[in-house]
Amino acid sequence: MSTVITVKNLGKRYTLRHQQRDEYSSLRDVITNGFTSFGKKLVRPFRRPPDSAALNSDVAAEEFWALKDVSFEIKQGERIGIIGRNGAGKSTLLKILSRITEPTTGSVRIKGRVASLLEVGTGFHPELTGRENIFLNGAILGMRRAEIKDKFDEIVDFAEIERFLDTPVKHYSSGMYVRLAFAVAAHLEPEILIVDEVLAVGDAQFQRKCFGKMEKVGQEGRTVLFVSHQLGAIQKLCNQCFLLGNGSVQSSGKTSDVIETYLQLCRPGTAIAPIRKGNGAVSFVDYHVGDSTGKPKGQFFMGDTVYLFFSMVGKESLADIEVSLELRDVYGDSIAHISNGDDGVIISCMKDMQRNFRVAITGCNLAPKNYYISLWAGKRDETYDYLIDCIEVTVLQGVLTGRKQPYPEHVKCYLPSQWSEIDD
């Protein structure tokens, strides 16, 4: 396969300017300074304007390298995932490859026509209709009008916007924008398709369509670059992956290996600061996994019993509280869901009184991986407290089975089975 993208010593520098302000300024100081400044203008109305250096004397400048010394090659037909934390330089890299931003240092060589979908509405004129924007985008990509016409019906059908085709796109929702923009970018036969996290705006059904289309584009011999925080999508779609960090490539290679490297860098250990939601009528005040005695423990072998301990306090007395646990893998896919209702246990809280609970998950037959537990308490459609991915658990290969080789990466759990040969 020929090389379609060559990046050598790429760098992008920005200048950050910080306005110098007094650390502590009261409203009285602000008003006094304002009147003083106004009075000086009245006394000296014809004073010579200050030069730009004086105006910027209270502004501090700082150099920031969004990308630095980035080098790689991409072959034709490869599906490349680009991952990394926020601020790692992923979007800057894609903007340079899409010729939206010029690099400060280094060089980029691209062979073939590039279609990019980086932000909602990028490349669309808000006053033009969906129909007109399809032809506009096609022209920008270098397509002839006859070629665009050949693909027109397929684009409209994929985007599911036929009813609004002749409506100015400024009236489109963000989801409609994305559907049309992706349909245009993917169907006008670019040699290289670049897609940023923008697909997260679409609904789940449309995301599946997009992933299927990108996979098909790769199978047709075209190149796909895909940036996403959805590691599961990266794993399924991309055969190679780059990990960016602090503006440089920290790891590259097989997608599963690079994702594992990324997870090792991000892994905070068993104690996690979770995302919290809810009205606070009931709050989880303590939670951890451990052995039967309550001693904290973050690693278990396949087949072990996992004990979850948690405590709750209510702002008021509440009866029939629903408490549930959700188990997700590192890709964010839900693996299991259990609740007190499964065991017929009724949970209630007295005002300002702490209640302690233990949940035993017997026969933990999950495949050897890392998992995250979320805690939810509420009632019907009301959420009292919701701790998202608050506990990390590692399941290790054990002696539960006679399997000698490692479990395949896509396996979620182990199901006990008995094998026997039947005589004729």
C-alpha positions as CSV (number, residue, x, y, z in Angstrom):
1,M,0.0,0.0,0.0
2,S,1.2,3.5,-0.8
3,T,1.7,6.2,1.8
4,V,-1.0,8.8,1.6
5,I,-0.1,11.0,4.6
6,T,3.5,11.9,5.7
7,V,4.0,14.1,8.7
8,K,7.6,15.2,9.7
9,N,8.6,17.1,12.7
10,L,5.2,18.9,12.9
11,G,4.7,21.6,15.4
12,K,2.0,24.2,16.1
13,R,2.7,27.1,18.4
14,Y,0.2,29.5,19.9
15,T,0.7,32.7,21.9
16,L,-1.4,32.9,25.0
17,R,-1.9,36.4,26.4
18,H,-2.9,36.8,30.1
19,Q,-4.4,40.1,31.3
20,Q,-2.7,41.2,34.5
21,R,-5.3,42.1,37.1
22,D,-5.1,42.9,40.8
23,E,-5.6,39.7,42.7
24,Y,-8.0,41.3,45.1
25,S,-10.1,44.3,43.8
26,S,-13.2,45.4,45.7
27,L,-16.2,47.0,44.0
28,R,-15.3,50.2,45.7
29,D,-11.8,50.1,44.1
30,V,-13.2,49.4,40.6
31,I,-15.7,52.4,40.9
32,T,-13.0,54.7,42.3
33,N,-10.5,53.8,39.5
34,G,-13.2,54.4,36.9
35,F,-14.1,57.9,38.2
36,T,-10.4,58.7,38.4
37,S,-9.8,57.7,34.8
38,F,-12.8,59.6,33.6
39,G,-11.6,62.7,35.5
40,K,-8.2,62.6,33.9
41,K,-9.8,62.5,30.4
42,L,-11.9,65.6,31.3
43,V,-8.8,67.5,32.5
44,R,-6.6,66.5,29.6
45,P,-9.0,65.8,26.7
46,F,-6.4,66.3,24.0
47,R,-3.7,64.0,25.5
48,R,-1.8,62.0,22.9
49,P,-3.1,58.5,22.7
50,P,-0.7,55.9,24.3
51,D,1.2,53.6,21.9
52,S,0.4,49.9,21.6
53,A,3.3,49.0,23.9
54,A,1.8,51.0,26.7
55,L,-1.7,49.6,26.1
56,N,-0.3,46.1,26.3
57,S,2.0,46.7,29.3
58,D,-0.3,44.8,31.6
59,V,-0.6,41.8,29.2
60,A,1.7,38.8,29.8
61,A,2.5,36.6,26.7
62,E,3.2,32.9,26.9
63,E,4.2,30.4,24.2
64,F,2.1,27.2,24.0
65,W,3.0,24.3,21.7
66,A,-0.2,22.4,20.9
67,L,1.9,20.0,18.8
68,K,5.7,19.5,18.9
69,D,7.9,17.2,16.8
70,V,5.1,15.0,15.6
71,S,6.1,12.5,12.9
72,F,4.3,9.5,11.3
73,E,3.2,7.9,8.1
74,I,-0.3,6.6,7.2
75,K,-0.8,4.0,4.4
76,Q,-3.7,3.9,2.0
77,G,-6.8,2.1,3.4
78,E,-5.7,2.3,7.0
79,R,-8.3,3.2,9.6
80,I,-6.5,5.2,12.2
81,G,-7.8,6.1,15.7
82,I,-6.4,9.1,17.5
83,I,-6.9,9.2,21.3
84,G,-5.7,11.2,24.2
85,R,-6.9,13.4,27.0
86,N,-8.5,16.8,26.4
87,G,-5.8,19.3,25.3
88,A,-3.5,16.6,24.0
89,G,-3.5,18.2,20.5
90,K,-5.9,15.8,18.6
91,S,-8.1,18.5,17.1
92,T,-5.2,20.7,16.2
93,L,-3.6,17.8,14.3
94,L,-6.8,17.2,12.4
95,K,-7.1,20.9,11.5
96,I,-3.6,20.9,10.1
97,L,-4.3,17.8,8.1
98,S,-7.5,19.3,6.8
99,R,-5.6,22.5,5.7
100,I,-7.6,24.7,8.1
101,T,-4.6,25.6,10.2
102,E,-1.0,26.1,9.0
103,P,1.8,24.4,11.0
104,T,4.4,26.5,12.7
105,T,7.2,24.0,12.0
106,G,7.6,20.7,10.1
107,S,5.8,19.5,7.0
108,V,2.7,17.6,5.9
109,R,2.4,15.7,2.6
110,I,-1.1,14.4,1.7
111,K,-1.8,12.4,-1.4
112,G,-5.5,12.4,-2.4
113,R,-8.7,14.3,-1.8
114,V,-9.5,15.0,1.8
115,A,-13.0,15.3,3.4
116,S,-13.2,16.4,7.0
117,L,-16.0,16.6,9.6
118,L,-14.5,18.5,12.6
119,E,-17.3,20.7,14.0
120,V,-21.0,20.9,13.6
121,G,-21.8,23.0,10.6
122,T,-18.2,23.3,9.3
123,G,-18.2,24.1,5.6
124,F,-22.0,24.9,5.5
125,H,-23.4,28.3,4.6
126,P,-26.3,28.9,7.1
127,E,-28.4,30.9,4.6
128,L,-28.2,28.1,1.9
129,T,-30.6,25.1,1.9
130,G,-29.5,21.6,2.6
131,R,-29.7,20.9,-1.2
132,E,-27.5,23.9,-2.0
133,N,-25.0,23.0,0.7
134,I,-24.6,19.5,-0.7
135,F,-23.5,21.0,-4.0
136,L,-21.3,23.6,-2.3
137,N,-19.5,21.0,-0.2
138,G,-19.0,18.8,-3.3
139,A,-17.5,21.7,-5.2
140,I,-15.2,22.4,-2.3
141,L,-14.0,18.8,-2.4
142,G,-13.3,19.2,-6.1
143,M,-16.3,17.1,-7.3
144,R,-17.9,17.8,-10.7
145,R,-21.6,18.7,-10.7
146,A,-22.4,15.4,-12.5
147,E,-20.6,13.4,-9.8
148,I,-22.5,15.2,-7.0
149,K,-25.8,14.5,-8.8
150,D,-25.0,10.8,-9.0
151,K,-24.5,10.7,-5.2
152,F,-27.3,13.1,-4.3
153,D,-30.1,10.7,-3.6
154,E,-27.8,8.4,-1.6
155,I,-26.6,11.4,0.5
156,V,-30.2,12.5,1.3
157,D,-31.3,9.0,2.1
158,F,-28.4,8.5,4.5
159,A,-28.9,11.9,6.2
160,E,-32.6,11.3,6.6
161,I,-33.4,15.0,5.9
162,E,-35.5,14.8,2.8
163,R,-38.4,16.7,4.4
164,F,-36.0,19.6,5.2
165,L,-33.9,19.5,2.1
166,D,-35.0,22.9,0.8
167,T,-34.9,24.6,4.3
168,P,-31.9,26.9,5.1
169,V,-29.5,24.9,7.3
170,K,-29.5,27.7,9.9
171,H,-32.8,26.2,11.0
172,Y,-31.4,22.7,11.4
173,S,-30.8,21.1,14.8
174,S,-27.2,20.1,15.7
175,G,-28.2,16.5,15.0
176,M,-29.5,17.3,11.5
177,Y,-26.3,19.3,10.8
178,V,-24.2,16.3,11.7
179,R,-26.3,13.9,9.7
180,L,-26.0,16.0,6.5
181,A,-22.4,16.9,7.0
182,F,-21.3,13.3,7.5
183,A,-23.4,12.1,4.6
184,V,-21.7,14.6,2.3
185,A,-18.2,13.9,3.6
186,A,-18.5,10.2,3.4
187,H,-20.4,9.8,0.1
188,L,-18.5,12.1,-2.2
189,E,-15.7,9.5,-2.4
190,P,-12.8,11.3,-0.7
191,E,-9.5,9.4,-0.6
192,I,-9.1,10.4,3.0
193,L,-11.9,10.9,5.5
194,I,-11.2,12.8,8.7
195,V,-13.8,12.7,11.5
196,D,-13.6,14.4,14.9
197,E,-15.6,13.7,18.1
198,V,-18.5,15.5,16.4
199,L,-20.3,12.2,15.8
200,A,-21.2,12.2,19.5
201,V,-23.9,14.7,18.8
202,G,-25.9,12.2,16.8
203,D,-28.2,9.6,18.2
204,A,-27.2,6.0,18.8
205,Q,-28.8,4.7,15.6
206,F,-27.1,7.3,13.4
207,Q,-23.8,6.6,15.1
208,R,-24.1,3.0,14.2
209,K,-24.7,4.0,10.6
210,C,-21.7,6.3,10.6
211,F,-19.4,3.6,12.0
212,G,-20.6,1.1,9.4
213,K,-20.0,3.7,6.6
214,M,-16.5,4.5,7.9
215,E,-15.7,0.8,8.0
216,K,-17.0,0.4,4.5
217,V,-14.9,3.4,3.3
218,G,-11.8,1.7,4.8
219,Q,-12.6,-1.6,3.1
220,E,-12.9,0.2,-0.2
221,G,-9.2,1.2,0.1
222,R,-9.8,4.7,1.4
223,T,-8.2,6.1,4.5
224,V,-10.0,7.1,7.7
225,L,-8.7,9.2,10.6
226,F,-11.1,9.1,13.6
227,V,-10.8,11.0,16.9
228,S,-13.0,9.9,19.7
229,H,-13.2,9.5,23.5
230,Q,-15.4,6.5,22.9
231,L,-12.7,3.8,23.2
232,G,-15.2,1.1,22.2
233,A,-15.8,2.8,18.9
234,I,-12.1,3.2,18.3
235,Q,-11.5,-0.5,19.1
236,K,-14.2,-1.6,16.7
237,L,-13.4,0.7,13.8
238,C,-9.7,1.3,13.7
239,N,-6.9,-1.2,13.0
240,Q,-4.1,1.2,14.1
241,C,-4.1,3.9,16.7
242,F,-2.1,7.0,17.8
243,L,-2.0,8.2,21.4
244,L,-1.3,11.9,21.8
245,G,-0.2,13.5,25.0
246,N,1.3,17.0,25.6
247,G,1.4,17.6,21.9
248,S,3.4,14.6,20.9
249,V,2.8,11.0,19.9
250,Q,3.3,8.9,23.0
251,S,2.4,5.5,21.5
252,S,1.4,4.1,18.2
253,G,0.6,0.7,16.8
254,K,-2.1,-2.0,17.2
255,T,-5.3,-0.4,18.5
256,S,-5.8,-2.7,21.5
257,D,-2.2,-2.2,22.6
258,V,-2.4,1.6,22.4
259,I,-5.7,1.7,24.2
260,E,-4.2,-0.3,27.0
261,T,-1.3,2.1,27.3
262,Y,-3.7,5.0,27.5
263,L,-5.7,3.3,30.2
264,Q,-2.6,2.6,32.2
265,L,-1.7,6.3,32.0
266,C,-5.2,7.4,33.0
267,R,-5.9,4.7,35.6
268,P,-6.3,6.4,39.0
269,G,-6.5,3.3,41.1
270,T,-9.4,1.9,43.1
271,A,-10.4,5.3,44.6
272,I,-12.0,7.5,41.9
273,A,-13.4,11.0,42.1
274,P,-16.8,10.3,40.4
275,I,-19.2,12.4,38.4
276,R,-22.2,13.0,40.8
277,K,-25.8,13.8,39.9
278,G,-29.1,13.9,41.8
279,N,-31.2,16.1,44.1
280,G,-29.4,15.0,47.3
281,A,-32.4,13.6,49.1
282,V,-30.2,10.6,49.8
283,S,-26.4,10.6,49.6
284,F,-23.8,7.8,49.4
285,V,-21.3,8.8,52.1
286,D,-18.9,5.8,51.8
287,Y,-18.4,3.0,49.3
288,H,-15.7,0.5,48.4
289,V,-15.2,-3.2,47.4
290,G,-13.4,-5.7,49.6
291,D,-13.4,-9.1,51.1
292,S,-16.2,-10.5,53.3
293,T,-14.8,-8.7,56.4
294,G,-15.0,-5.3,54.7
295,K,-11.2,-4.9,54.1
296,P,-10.7,-2.9,50.9
297,K,-9.6,-4.9,48.0
298,G,-9.4,-3.9,44.3
299,Q,-8.4,-7.1,42.6
300,F,-10.3,-10.4,42.3
301,F,-9.8,-13.6,40.5
302,M,-12.4,-15.0,38.1
303,G,-15.0,-16.9,40.2
304,D,-14.4,-15.0,43.4
305,T,-17.2,-13.4,45.4
306,V,-17.0,-9.6,45.2
307,Y,-18.3,-7.6,48.2
308,L,-19.5,-4.1,47.8
309,F,-19.9,-1.9,50.9
310,F,-21.8,1.4,50.9
311,S,-23.4,3.8,53.4
312,M,-26.3,6.1,52.8
313,V,-27.7,9.2,54.7
314,G,-31.0,10.8,54.0
315,K,-31.9,14.5,54.4
316,E,-35.4,13.2,55.2
317,S,-37.1,10.0,56.0
318,L,-37.7,8.0,52.9
319,A,-39.2,4.5,52.3
320,D,-38.9,2.0,49.4
321,I,-35.6,3.5,48.0
322,E,-34.3,1.8,44.9
323,V,-30.6,1.2,44.9
324,S,-28.8,-0.2,41.8
325,L,-25.3,-1.0,40.7
326,E,-24.1,-0.8,37.1
327,L,-20.9,-2.5,35.9
328,R,-19.2,-1.1,32.9
329,D,-16.0,-2.0,31.1
330,V,-13.2,0.4,30.2
331,Y,-14.9,1.2,26.9
332,G,-18.0,2.5,28.6
333,D,-20.1,-0.5,27.6
334,S,-22.6,-1.7,30.2
335,I,-21.9,-5.2,31.3
336,A,-24.3,-5.9,34.2
337,H,-27.0,-4.2,36.3
338,I,-28.3,-5.3,39.7
339,S,-30.6,-3.7,42.3
340,N,-32.1,-4.4,45.7
341,G,-35.3,-5.3,43.9
342,D,-33.6,-8.4,42.4
343,D,-33.2,-9.8,45.9
344,G,-36.5,-8.6,47.2
345,V,-34.8,-6.3,49.8
346,I,-36.6,-3.1,50.9
347,I,-34.4,-0.1,51.7
348,S,-35.4,2.9,53.7
349,C,-33.7,5.8,55.4
350,M,-34.4,7.8,58.5
351,K,-33.5,11.5,58.5
352,D,-29.8,12.2,59.2
353,M,-29.3,8.5,60.1
354,Q,-26.6,6.6,58.4
355,R,-27.4,3.1,57.1
356,N,-24.7,0.6,56.0
357,F,-25.1,-2.1,53.4
358,R,-23.2,-5.0,52.0
359,V,-23.8,-6.6,48.5
360,A,-22.3,-9.9,47.7
361,I,-21.8,-10.6,44.0
362,T,-21.2,-14.4,44.0
363,G,-19.3,-16.2,41.3
364,C,-17.9,-13.1,39.5
365,N,-17.4,-14.7,36.1
366,L,-16.3,-11.6,34.3
367,A,-13.4,-11.9,31.8
368,P,-10.0,-10.6,33.0
369,K,-10.2,-6.9,32.6
370,N,-10.8,-3.6,34.5
371,Y,-14.3,-2.6,35.3
372,Y,-16.1,0.4,36.8
373,I,-19.0,0.4,39.2
374,S,-21.7,3.1,39.3
375,L,-24.1,3.6,42.3
376,W,-27.6,5.0,41.9
377,A,-30.3,5.7,44.5
378,G,-33.7,7.0,43.7
379,K,-37.4,6.2,43.1
380,R,-39.0,5.7,39.7
381,D,-38.1,8.8,37.6
382,E,-36.4,10.6,40.5
383,T,-32.7,10.4,41.2
384,Y,-31.5,11.0,44.8
385,D,-27.8,10.3,44.2
386,Y,-25.9,8.9,41.2
387,L,-22.2,8.3,41.4
388,I,-20.8,7.5,37.9
389,D,-17.8,5.1,37.7
390,C,-17.0,5.6,41.4
391,I,-15.2,2.3,42.0
392,E,-12.6,0.5,39.9
393,V,-12.3,-3.3,40.0
394,T,-9.7,-5.5,38.4
395,V,-10.6,-9.1,37.5
396,L,-7.6,-11.5,37.1
397,Q,-7.3,-14.8,35.2
398,G,-7.9,-17.5,37.8
399,V,-8.3,-21.3,38.0
400,L,-12.0,-21.1,37.4
401,T,-11.5,-22.7,34.0
402,G,-9.1,-25.0,32.4
403,R,-8.4,-22.5,29.6
404,K,-4.7,-22.0,29.1
405,Q,-4.7,-19.3,26.4
406,P,-5.8,-15.7,27.3
407,Y,-9.4,-14.7,26.7
408,P,-10.1,-12.9,23.5
409,E,-10.3,-9.1,23.9
410,H,-13.9,-8.9,22.9
411,V,-15.1,-11.4,25.5
412,K,-17.2,-9.9,28.3
413,C,-17.8,-12.8,30.7
414,Y,-17.3,-16.5,31.3
415,L,-20.2,-19.0,31.2
416,P,-19.7,-22.3,32.9
417,S,-20.2,-25.2,30.6
418,Q,-19.9,-29.0,30.6
419,W,-18.5,-30.7,27.5
420,S,-18.9,-34.4,26.7
421,E,-18.8,-36.7,23.7
422,I,-21.9,-38.7,22.8
423,D,-21.3,-42.2,21.5
424,D,-23.1,-43.1,18.3
